[in-house]
Amino acid sequence: MTTYNHSQIEQKWQKYWQDHETFRAEIDPNKPKYYVLDMFPYPSGAGLHVGHAEGYVASDLVARYKRMNGFNVLHPMGWDAFGLPAERYAEKVGGHPKDVSVTNSNRYCSQLKALGLSYDWARTFSTTDPDYYKWTQWIFTKLYERGLAYEVEFPVNWCPKLGTVLANEEVKDGKYVETGDEVVKKPMRQWMLKITEYAERLLQDLDELDWPEGIKKLQRDWIGKSTGADITFNIDGSQEKMTVFTTRPDTLFGLSYCVLAPENPLALKISTKKQRDAVAAYIIAAAKKSAQDRLKNEKNKTGVFTGAYAINPLNNKKVPIYISDYVLGDYGYGAVMAVPAHDQRDYDFAKKFNLPIIPVIEGGDLSKEAWEGNGKMINSDFLNGLDAESSKEVMIKWLTDHNCGKKTINYKLRDWLFSRQRYWGEPFPIIHCEDGKVKALPLQDLPLTLPEMQEYKPTPDGRPPLARATEWIKTIDPETGKPAIREQNTMPQWAGSSWYFLRFCDPKNNQEACSKEAEKYWMPVDLYIGGAEHAVLHLLYARFWHKVLYDIGVVSTKEPFKKLFNQGMILANSFRDDRGKYYYPNEVENNGHDWVVKETGVRVNTQIEKMSKSRYNVVNPDEVVEKYGADTMRVYEMFMGPVDKNKPWTEEGINGAHRFVKRLHSLFIGDDGLSKRISKDVQDDENTLKAYNYMVKAVTEDFETLSFNTALARIMEFMNELGNDKKISQKTAEGLTLLVSPFVPHMAEEVWQQMGHTNTLAYEPWPKYDQQYLVQDLIKIPIQIQGKKVGIVQVPPGAKPETILECAMKLPNIQKQLDSQEIGKQIYVPNKILNLVLKKNSESR
């Protein structure tokens, strides 16, 4: 077998692509465009592992396939380098975020280039480039001008260890999802983006997208549209009023108490003197819990009576008002009307505090639990006898007629908390004037760059790091010439990744975020590939910003991403002892019965898990490329299984892929250049032509559905047809080379050159199949009657018995044999024989 020097071949062609800018994309009105994009990675210090590479390889196969099918392909890559990940890594290594961001980006870049990915590297940028975040700042000014960015004093998720605020979506079970650090509630002045203004459009436009249904459901659930009623309650003995939103206004006759969220300002205002201290203490205690913790502990309800009473507008009955942390301040009005007979949360609270449980819908056993199903209305005056659904509209009309309620649509979606108390982020283009006015900087004053600071951590008293930049903070109002101070918070990491796909269309433009010509030609993104973990945060934020840009005429499409594809995870074996400590694979061995630690003999458990540095099971792509080559790694990652499914990485698998790549190489390349198995003088036999054309058709169809594992299987089947010595024509060999080139681009380029071509194959036409070789051969099926052969029919392989019988009935001999007789039974041996048993003979036996 010819020696396959993957390192030499891959370095040669990577240099060629770079020197010739092979994959550079320019606007070409004469060609259809195709924009394929990977989710913007943030370059961590650890670099890529093979799990990260899967999506990048898949998108690259699509890009190469589309180029060969005549599309003008835009396939860019850049770095989402602002934010907490860079700061945390800088703190860990004792460096500066600016320096580590550059180092990490360069490392990612070199790793991706080593995989032979066909990016247009001329379009690369980082969110930390002033030329880029100038336009991030400009977009913020547009949001501000439209009233979509505003400041508010708000109880926020504060991470004491990191010294910053986190969005609700970044907190789970009272901890920052990225680090596990504790998070507490703290009132602070924050910038918010009014994403709620776009809730309905974000919801409705999902229907137009070619996205996985699971992702669309997650977004719909997060937006959380619900239709119901606002109901206003008078408070006994007070001028204050309390408004609640409820999806079940039909149950108002079952009201037995009301509950305020601890954050609701009414809680202290309406509390009686006797109860005020208890209410205040409860509010302080609740502030230390995250929303997730409060919801998680719903079964163990806590609360305090305010001493105040609400008046039910239906019957003027007084009901007590409590505060409880199972009601959240940021949903509805931070207040609920409690109907414990028909809501389990209210039921649990009522049981604990011995409050009335009044049934108003037939059904269930209220001695055990709330009845949340449907039924006829009872104990509800003018609603009695109606079904629950019909009674909602009747009740809403009554509330509207009596000026104490109205039909309302509510959303679970909250406004986007958009500021961080960190250094490494985009500065807000905002100044605070002496007269209290807040102004956005004009475009000519952008970008507002970060000041150079060596001490980038938050101050001990919790102020943002930029508070230390005393000279930078001081500025002049460009309109009045009077002193002003700059905003000291920075934008979150999500800012730069909310519009980067647009900048890739026109990354060098100094006059606009993107020219109308470039946007009109390239957008929307035709295929967006990335992990399902971005189902809510990134995708929702990017859609929101895009819709704002649509409204101001910057973009021409309502949605940025036409088709979304989520790759699965690549898993790996991890080794962990009973105490939970993980070990590297080289630290353990198998003693014939168990896996044990080499040094101590301690038994360890093995488990297939997600690749993670913390689990010590990361496979470094640099090592794989060095040992096996990038083409082998590309083949293996695509052959492991469907791209959208999770699958384990194994050493046996990568070895198998390497054997296939070497076999492919030996088919094409001999000791002195092109293999002697390939010749312009060879005429392919019929079997080869059939196998080849079936392969081309099947692989083409598989590429259209991103079924790369089955595409490779088709290629392997064709290789088996050729065996180890069968000669093929150069025409067929060239077609095979083009077909495998997305998987093994380096080798394919080398083979293409050996075949006498002087240009890259990247833009060669994708192979076409010849329909004449796809016609199935007919097979002969003997027909028997009562076990005696009476004729033969010719049908395609796999034909159904009824088809065979229909053909048989057209034969004169069989028509004569069956004259006036019925068939009692058919005995069919697939693709072999059909025996007909006559009914009258069957009955006589």
N, C-alpha and C positions, 0 to 999 in steps of 0.2 A: 504494500500500500504506500502511495506517495506521501512523503512527509508533509504535514499540514502545519505551517508556521503561522499560527494565528496572530501572534504579536506583530510580526513584520508586515503582514497584509493589512491589519487593522490600522496601524500607525500610518502606513502609506496612504490609505484612502481617507482617513480623517484629515490628514494634511492637505490632500487634494481638495476635499470639499471646502476646507477653510480658505485655502489660497484662491480658489475659483468662485467662492461665495455661491456654491451650487444651489443652495436652497433659499436664496434671496428672493423675496416676493415684491413685485411692483404692480401697481394698478394696470390692468389690461382690459379695456372695455370689450375686446374681441373674444375673451375667454370667460367661461363661467367661473365664479370664485367658490372656494371652499375654505372656511375658517375653522380649523380644529385646534382646540386649546386645552391645555392642562390647567388644573386649579393651581393658582399662584402659590408656590411653596415658600415657607419662611425657612431660610437656611440655618439650621442648628449647628452647633459645634460638633456634634457627633457625625454629621454627614449623612449620606444616604445609606439605607440598607436595602436588601433585595426586594423587600415588600414595597418600598416607595417606588422602585423602578418599574413595577408591573404596569401601572397606568401610563407611565411615560412611554414604555415600549409599545403598548396598545395604540396610543394616539399616533405614534410614529408610523406604525403599520398602515393606519388609515391615511395619514398624510402622503406616504409614498404611493399607496394604491390610487389615491385620487389624482396625484400628479400624472401618473401613467395613464389615467383615464381622461386626460385633457383638461383637468381643472387647474385653475390658478390658485395654488394653495398658500394660505397664510398659516404658519405654524411657529409661533413665537415662544419665548421663555424669558422670565425675569424673576425678581426676588422681592418678596414681601418682608423687608428687613427691619422695619420699625417695630417697636412694641416690647412687651415684657419678655418674650423668649430671648431676644438679643441682650436685654439688660441682665437677665438672670445668668446667662452664660458669661457675660462680661464680669459680673460679680464673682462667679465661680473661679474664673481663671485670673482674676486680678487685673483685667484690662479695661478698655474703654469701649462702650457700645459701638461707637463709630468705627473703631479699628477692627473689632471682632466681626462686625457686619460685613466689612470688606473681605476679611480673611475667610469667613464662612461662605460667602457668596462665590468667591473664587474656587473654593473647594467643591462646592456643588457643581459649578460650571465645568470644572475639569472632569468630575465623575460622570456628568451627563454626556460630555463630548466623547468620553471613553466608551460609551455605549452605542456610539454611531447614530445618535438621534438627529434627525434632519431639521433642526430648528434654523430659523432665520436669525442668526446671532447678531446681525446688524441692528435689530430692533430691541435688543436687551436693555433693560433698565432696572433700577431698584426704587422702591418707594422712598428711599432715603435720599435720592438725587434731588437737589433743589429744583432742577428743571422739570422734574415730575411733580413734586409736592407743591410747586407754585400753583398748579392747576387743581390739586386737591383742595388747597386753600381757596382758590377762586370758586370752586363748586360750593364750598361752605358759605361763601359770601352770598351766593345765589339763594341758598337755603335760608339764610338769615333775612335777605331782602323780601322773601316770600312769606315770612312769618313761620317758617318750618324749623328754625333754630331759635331756641330761647333759653334764658337762664332761670333757674328756680332753686329755692331752698328745699331740699328733698332728702328724706331718709334713704341713704344709699348703702350698697354693699361695700363695706370698708375692710380691706385686708391689712391688719396691723403689721404683719411681717413684711409685706411688699410695699406698704405705704401708699396704696392706691385704691381707687374705686373700681368696682367690677360691675359689668352689666348683669342683669338677672340671669341671662342665658349662660353666663360663665360660672355660676354658683350652683352647686348641688349638695344637698344634705349639709348646708352650712359651711362648705369648703370650696375653695377655688379648684375647678375641675382640672386645671393644668398641673397644679403643684400639691394639692391636698392641704394647703394652708387654711387656717380658720378664718372665717369671714363674719363680721358683725354688722349690725345696722347703725348708721351714724348720720345725723342731719348735716348736710353740706350744701354749699352753693355749687350747682352743676349746670353744664350745658346739656340740653336735651334736644333731640330731633323728633319732630312731630310725624313719625311714621304712621301714627293712627289716622292721619288725614287720608292716607292711601290704603287703608285696611280693605275697603270693598274692592278696589281695583286689584290689589294684590291677590285677593281671593278669587275674583271672577276670571282674571286673565290666566289663572292656572289651567283652565279648561283648554286653552289653545296650545299648550306646550306638550311636546313629545318627551315627557319625563316619566321615570318610574312611578307607578301609582302610589307606592309606599312613601316616596318623598313628597308627592303632592298632598297626601293625607297628613303627613307631619306638619306641612305648612298650613293646611286648612285648620288643623287642630290648634296650632300655635296662635293663629289669627283669632280663632274661636268665636265665630259669629253666632249670636243668639238673639232671638226675637222675643220681646216681652213687653213689659210696661214699667214706666217710672210711676211710683206712687208716693205722694207727699203726705206725711203724717204731722198733725199738730202735736205739740208736746204740752201735756197738762201743766198749767200754771206758768208757762214760759212763752216768750215771743218767738223763740227759736222753732224752726221746722226741720223735719228729717225726711230726706228723700231716699228711697231705696229703688233698686232695679230688680225685677223678678221675672223669671221666665214662666212663672205659674201664678199669674194674677187670679186665675179661677179659684185658687184655694184661700183667698183672703178671709173668707168666713171662718177658716180654721186657725187664724192667727192667735197665738197664745203668748208671745213675747217678741221683742225686737233685740237685735244685737248690733253694736257698733264695733268696728275695728279699733284696736288700741291707738292707731295713728289718727283716727278721726277727731278733728278739733272739737266736735260737739261733746266728746266724752267728758272732758273737764267742765265745759260750759254748762251742761245740764245737770251735772252731779250735785246732789244735795250736800249740804255742809257735813252731814253725818258720814256720807260715803266718800267724800272727796279724797281723803288720805289713802283709802284703800284703792281707789281708782288710779291715783297717781302712782302708787307703788306697782300696780299691775302693769301700767303703761311702761314704766322703766324696765321691768322684768321682760316684757314682750320684745322690747327693742334689742335685746341681746340674742334673740332667736332669728334665724333666717326664715324666709317664707316656706322653704322646703321642710324645715324642721317643724314649723307650725302645722303644715298640712299632714306631715308624716305621723304626728301624734294626735290625729283627729279623734281616735277612740277614747283617749284620756283627756276629755274636755276640761278646760279650766275657764274661769270667768269671775266677774265681780258685778254686783248689782249697782247701778248708778244712783238709785233712789228716785229716778224720774220715770214717767209713764207716757207712752204714746197713745193717741186716740185713734182707734180703728174708724176710718171714715164711713164704713158701711153701717155701723150700729152704735157708734160713739162709745164703745166699750174701751176701758183703759187696760193697756197691757204693759208689763214692766220692761224697762230697757236695760240690758246688760252690756258689758264689754267682754269680748272673748277673742283670743288670738286665732281661733279657727276662721275668723273673718279677716280678709286681707284688705288693707287700705287702698291698694291700687287696682281693685276690681270694682266696677260699678261706682258706687258712692261710698264704699267702705262701710256699708250698713246693709242689713238684711232683715226681712220680715220672716219670722220663724214659724213654720207650720209643721210641728214635730210629727203629726200623724202621717205626713207624706214626704218627709225628707229625713234620711237616716242620721245626718249630722245633727240636725235639730232635735231628732228623737233622743239621741244619746245625751245631748245637753239637757233636755227637758227631764229625762230620767234622773240625771245626777242632781239637778236643782229642784226636783219635785214640782215641775211646772205642768199645766194642763196639756192634755193631748186630745185634740178635738178632731174626729174624723169628718171629712167632707167629701170623700170619694169612697164608694163601696169597694170592699175587697180587703184581703189580708187578715192577719191576726195581730192586732196592735199590742197584745200582751207580750209579743216576742220581738217585733220589729216594725219599722215604718212600712206603709204600703205605698210604693212608688209607681205602681202600675196604673192603668186606666180603669174606668168604671163610670157608673152613673153618679151624678152629684147628689149629695145628701146634706142635710143641716145647713143649706145654703140659700134659703129664701127663694129668690127669683131664678136661681140656677138649678133648683132641684129637678131631677129627672133628665137633665141634659148630660151628654157625654162630656168628658173633660175637655176635649179639643174644641168642641163647639162653644163651650162656656167661656173660653178665653176671650173670644171676640165680644161676647155679650158683656163680660165684666169690664173689658177695656172701654167699651162704649159708655157704660155706666160711669166709670171713673172720669172719662172725658167730659161727659154731660154735667158732672158735678164739680168740675174744675179741681179735681184732686189727683189726676193722673193722666197719662197719655201713652199711646203705643210707642215703643222705643226699640231700636236695634242697638245692641251692645257688642263689644268685641273684647276678647280676653287680651288681645295684643296691647302692650303698653308702649309709651313713647321710648325712644332709644336713648339711653344714658350715654352721652357722647364725650365726656371729658375724663382725663386720667391725671393723677397727681404724680406723674413720672417725667423724666427728662427726655427719653428717647422716643419722641413722637413728633408729629407735625405741630408746630406752634399755631395757635389760633390767630387768624388775621383780624384780631379784635383789639380795640383800645378803649379804655375807660376814662372818660373826660372828667374834669373837675366839677362840672355841673351835674354829674351823675349820668350823663348820656353814654350809651354804648354804641360804638361805630365800627363798621367793617372797613378794612383798608381797601382802597381802589386797586385795580389790576396793576397800574404802573408801579405800585409799591410792593408788589409780590415778585419773587417769594420772600416771605419773612423767614429768614434762616435762624436756626438755633444758635445761641451763643456758645462759644467754646468754654466748656466747663469740665474740670477734672473730677470734681465731687458731684456726682450725678444722682445720688440717692436722696430720698425725701428728707426734709429737715426733721430733727428730733420732735418738734412740736406738731408734726403732721402737715406742714405746708409743702407745696410742690417744690421740687428742686430748683425750678426757675426763679423762685423767690430769692435765691442767693445771687442771681445775676442782676445786681442793683442798677448798674449802668444800662444794661440792656432793657430793663423794665421801663426806665424813664424814656419818654418820647414826646413828640409834639403832634397835636391834632392838625393834620394837613389842611383842614378847612378853616380853622380859627387861628392857628399859630400858638395856641395856648398849651400848657403842659398837660400831658396825659400819661397813663401807665398802660403797659401791655398786659394782656391776659396771660396768667402764669400756668394755667393748666395746659395740657397737650391733648391732641386727638388720640383716640384708641387705634390699635393696630388695624381694626376693621376699615378705617377710613381709606387707606391706600388700596386695599383689595376690593373696594366697592365700585371701582370704575376702571381698573387697569386694562381690562379687555378692550376698552375703547381707545386708550392711548397706544396700544400695540398697533392700531391701524395707522397711526401717524406720529411716531414717537419723537421725531426731531423737530416738530412744529413749535416755533417760539411765539407764534401769534395767537394760537388757539389750542384748546385741549385736543382737538381733532378737527381737521378740515371737513367741510360738508361733503366734498368729493370723496375723501377716503372713507368717511363713515357710511355714506350712501352705497359705496361699492362693497366694503368688507362686512358690514354688520347685517344681520346679527351673527353671533357665533353659531356655526352650523352643528358642531359637536363639541360638547364640554365634558371632559372626563375628570373624575375625581372621586374622593371618598364620600361615603354616605354620612360621615360625621359632620359634614357641612350642610346638612339638610335644612336647618333652620337659620342659623346665624348668618353665615356669609351669603347664602343664596337669597335670603330675605332682604338683607341690607343692600345687596347689589341690585336687586330688582327695584327697590325703593328709589335709590339714587338714579337709576336709569329712567324711571318714570318721571322724576323731577326734570331730568335733562330733556326728556321728550316734551314735557310741558313748556320748556323755555326754548325749544327749537334747536337744541344741540344735536339730538339724535332723531332718526326718522322711524325707529321701531319702538313699539310699546314694551317689548321684552328683549333682554340681552342674549339669552341662551335658548336657541331653538330646540336642540335635543340635548338631553343630559344622560350620561352613562356613568354608573357607579361601579368601579372595579371592586372586587372582593379583596380580602386580606390574604397575604401569604403567612402561613403559620409555621412554627418551628417547635421542635422538642425542647422542653425546659426541664431542668433537674433541680428538685427542691427537697430539703429534708423536712422532718416533722415539725421543726420550729419555724418553718417558712423561709429559711435561708436558701437563696439560689446559688448554683454553682455553674461555672463554665463547662462546656462539654469535655475539654481537655483535663478537667479536674476529677472526672468520674470514669469508672470502668465497669464492665459487666463481669461478675464473677461466675457466671454460668446460671445463676438463679435470680440475682437481683443486681440493680445498679447501686454502686457504693462509691463513696469518696475515696480516692486513691490513698491519701495520707492517713486517714483515720478509720476507714472501713465502715463509716456511718452509712446506713442505707438511705437512698434517696428515691423519691417518687418521680416518675417521668410523666409528662403531660404535654399534649400538643396545644400550644397557646399562641396568641398574637405575638409577633416579634416586638420585643421591647428591650431597651438597654437595661432596664431594671430587672428583667427576667433572665439576663445573661444568655439570650438565645438569638441575638442578632447575627445575621450572615452579612458580611461586608462584601459589597459588589466589587470593590477593588481587587480583593483576593480571588474572587471567582473569575473576573476578567483576566487576571494575570495567569491563572492556572489553566483555564479552559478557553478563554476568548469571549469577546462581547457577543459574537454571533451565536455561540453556544448558549450563553445566558439568555439571549433574546428568544431562541428556539424553546428553551426549557420553560421560561416563564409563560409563553403562549401555549405550550403543549400540556401544562399541568392540569388544565381543566378550563371550563368556561371562565372568561375574564371576570364576570360579575359574581363568581362564587369564591368562598374561602377554600384554600387548599394548602396542604403541608409541603414544605421544602424538604427534600431528601437528597442525600449524597448519591443514592442509586439513581435518582431521577436525573440529576445533572450529568452523571456519567453516561447515562443512556442517550441524552441529548447530544453529548460530545461525540459519541460513536456515530450517530446519525450525520452530524455535520462533517466528520472526517470521511464518512462513506460518500457523502454528496461531493466533497472535494475530490475524492479519488475518481469519481465518475467523470468529472470535467478535466482534471489536471493530471498529466502524466509526468514522467521523469524529465522530459525535455519540452515541457510546455503543455499544449492542449492534448488531452487524452487521445490515444489511438482508437478508442471506442466511438469517437465522434468524427464524422467525415462528411464532406459535401457530396461525396460520390455514393453514399449509402442511401438506399430507398427503404424507408420504414415499412415493415410488414403490417398486415391489416390489424393484427392484435395490438401492436404498438400504437398505431394510429387511433384505434378505438380507446385504448387505455388513456392515451394522452388527451384526447378531446373530452372524455368523461372527466378527467382530472381538471382541465381548464374550466369547464362548466361548473363543477362542484366547488372548486376553490373560489371562483368569482362569486358564486352565491353565498358562500361562507363569509367572505370579506364584507359583503353588503350587510350582514347581520352581526358582524364582529365575532363570528364563531371561529376564532383562529386555531383552536385546538383541533377541530375537525378538518379545517383546511390543511393543517400539517399532516393529519392522518391520510388525507387524499393523496398528498405528495408522496408519503411513505408507501402507499399502495402502488403507485406508479413505479417507484424505485424497485419494489419487489417484482413487478412485472418485467423490468429490465434485467433483473438478476445481477450477476457479477461479471458477465462477459458479453452480453448482447450489445451489438453496435447500433447506434442511432444516427440519424441525419443531423447535420449542424442546425438545420431549421428547427427541428424538435428540441435539440439541446439549447438553442437560444430561447425558445419559448419557455422551457423549464427554468432557465436562468432568470428570466424576467419574473416568472411566477414565484420563485423562492426569494427574490431580491428584497422584499420588505422584511423577511425574517432574517436573512443573512446578507445584509447589504455590502459588507466589506468583501466577502468571498465572491459575491455575485459580480461586483465591479471588476475584481481581478480576473474572473473567468471571462467576462465580457471583453476585457482588453485582450486576453489570450486568444479570443476568437477573431481578433483583427479589427475591433472597433476602437476608434480613437476618442470618442466622447463618452461621458458618463451615461449610464443606463437610466438615470433617475427620471428622465423625461421620455423614454422610449414608450411606445404604445403597449398597453396591457394586452396580453395574448387573447386572441379570439378563438372560439371553438367552431369546428365545422359540423353542421347539423347532420350531414350525411353519415358521419361515423357514430351518431348517437341513436340511429335506428336499431331497435332491438331485433336480434335474430329470432325467427319463428322456430318453435319446437314441435315435433310430431307427437300427437297423443293418440294411441290406439283406442278404438271404441269397441266394447264388447257388449253383446246382448246374451244374457244367461250364460256368461263365461266364455262365449265364442266370439272371436274377433270378426267384426263385420265391416270395419272401415278405419280410416285414419283422418284426423283433422290437424291443421297447422295453426297454432295460436302463439301469442307472445308468452315468454316465461312468466309464471305466476298468475296466469289467467284463472278466473273463478270458474267453478264447476258449471254454473248456469250459462256462462259465456261459451264454454266448451260444448255443452249440450245444444245450445242455439246453433252453433256451427255444424254439429253432427246432424241435426234435424234437416239441414239443407241438402244432405247427401241422398241421392235417389235410392241407393241400396238400403240405407237405414230407414228411410220413409216407408219403403216396401215392407221391411221386417216389422215395423211398428204399426202397420195398417190395422186399424180398429182395436188396437191393444193399448192398455194403459201401463205406464211405468210405475211400479210399486216402490222401488228404492233405487238410489244412485250410490254406487261405491266408487269413490274417487281417491286415487293415490296421486298426490300433487306432482305435476309435471311428468307422470308416468303412464297412467291408464285410467279410463272411465268405464265402469261396468254397470250396465242397466239391467235391473231385475224386474221382469214383467209382473204386473199385479195378479193376473189370473193364475199364473204358475205359482206365485208365492202363496196364494190362498189354498191351492190344492195340496201343498206340502204339509 
